[in-house]
Amino acid sequence: MLFGIETIIFITLSLLLSNLGGFYGTFVVLNGLFLGIFIIIDQMSNF
């Protein structure tokens, strides 16, 4: 849910500000890594 909210905020900001390209890409990669880590932790706790 937080990833969706962050995505909406950053898409809006990227439309208004043109120099967010690199920052937005870095943020997407970090969110993907954290999402993967949380999925792994959640799956490990089910065993």
N, C-alpha and C positions, 0 to 999 in steps of 0.2 A: 504494500500500500504506500509506504514511504517512497519507494522507487518511482511509482507513478506520479506522486505529487512533485518530486524533484524533477522528473522529466517535463511535466507541464510548466514548472517555473523556469527551467533552463531553456525550453523551446521559446517561451515568451521573451526571455531576456536575450536570446540569440537573435530574435527578430528585431529587437530594439537596438541592440549593441552589436556592431559588426566584428569586434575584436575578441569574442569569446570562443573562437573555434578550437584552439588548442586546449583551453581549460575545460571546455565541454567534453572533448574526447577523453581527456585524462579522467574526468569525473565518471564518465560512462564505464570505463575500464575498471576503475576502483569499485564502483557499485556492482559490476558483474562478478568481481572476485569475492566481495562480501556476501553477495547472494549465494554463490556457490558454497562458501564456507558455512553459511547458516543452513543450507540444505543438507550438507554433509553432517553437521552437528545434530540436526533434527532426525536424520535417518539413523545415526549411531545411537541416539537415546531410545529408539524404539526396540532395540535388541535386548 
